[in-house]
Amino acid sequence: MKKIIIAAVILIAVGTGLFFVFRSDKNVPKYVTEKITRGDIKATVLATGTVNAVTTVQVGTQVSGTIKQLFADYNSPVRKGQLLAQIDPAIFEAQVGQAQANLMSAKAGLEKTQVALRDAKTTYERSKTLFAKNFIARSDLDTAETNYLSALSQIKVAEAQIQQTKAALDSASINLKYSRIVSPVDGTVISRNVDIGQTVAASFQTPTLFTIAQDLTKMQINTSIDEADIGKIKVGQHATFTVDAYPELTFQGKVSVVRNAPITLSNVVTYDAVITVDNTDMKLKPGMTANVSTETAMVHGSLRVPNAALRFKPSATGKASVNNNEQKGEKAAKGPGVWILENKKPAYVKITTGISDGSYTEVTSGNLNEGQQIILEDASGGKKKTNPAAGAPRFMR
């Protein structure tokens, strides 16, 4: 009987001890941690843009008429001065013929006026001789002089008419020349907006008949950079981008121009950053949408912490395991800080951060060492979990 009582007392003691042990472990918060490491961090600015040819020329028409012939189509290589289309020249040829006839008439009128001038001059000279001998009255001499001067002025009028008809002929000849639509540059036709038989009207806005890309081996991307990020973009920075046509390929480029003109759409201000790209393999085509990542800063071998660690705050349960000095340090500190696990208890560390790549942030100063366990989230269920850095190893403590 005595042995039974002793055994029962022992069992009760062991059970009580186990109860308090398990209860104590249950109240101790559990944390997801990760080792502090060193590595490269690349800060980038993401944007979307459109692939365009570096130089694009829109070919229009300065005269109205009906397209009679086409000599170029989509993707046609063209040379400077090459005929692209012909507007029906009949009306312009008629205008040239009329202007030539008017010029001939004006020249004939000048010859007639010159004959009249010679006759008026002869009469005036004769009248002066006769008046000197008192054979005619003074009024007859005055009449002859007036006729002579009038003939001189008619010569100037006839010469002016010739100049006017020449100008009209030049204008008609230019319009006839403009009925031939020629390429102003060497390049490739990327757009044709007319067909044979279509009437084109040159009014206040010249219609675009062809669009020619001067050199498709060199392309540019016009990206829309948010005003919050435009200060980070500089000429010469390296950029990478992808297009939907080749999702497995990453293309390379450089920032060539950062335009100062703001673009405001729905109260959102963006700026155009131009990225030049080599397109020797001709894979990129005008109009493609590009997803661009511009490298704005890069550090190598820097001490880094996951971005999730910067967002972590101990839960109410976890603060019971944090000493008062640590809590005071967190409240007094200004700027970013992280929590590390020391002796199974959170310890707050004030740090100074540098650039970030979205997953990790550079630590420029602070009492942190490589290999320390940094807390990412509270896994005890007392607080909503944060999102740790993707792809990194996790440890339960």
Secondary structure, 3 states (H helix, E strand, C coil): CHHHHHHHHHHHHHHHHHHHHHHHHHHCCCEEEEECEEEEEEEEEEEEEEEEECCEEEEECCCCEEEEEECCCCCCEECCCCEEEEECCHHHHHHHHHHHHHHHHHHHHHHHHHHHHHHHHHHHHHHHHHHHCCCCCHHHHHHHHHHHHHHHHHHHHHHHHHHHHHHHHHHHHHHHHHCEEECCCCEEEEEECCCCCCEECCCCCCCEEEEEECCCCEEEEEEEEECCCHHHCCCCCEEEEEECCCCCCCEEEEEEEEEEEEEEECCEEEEEEEEEEECCCCCCCCCCEEEEEEEEEEEEEEEEEEHHHHHCCCCCCHHHHCCHHHHHHHHHCCCCEEEEEECCEEEEEEEEEEEECCCEEEEEEECCCCCCEEEEEECCCCCCCCCCCCCCCCEEC
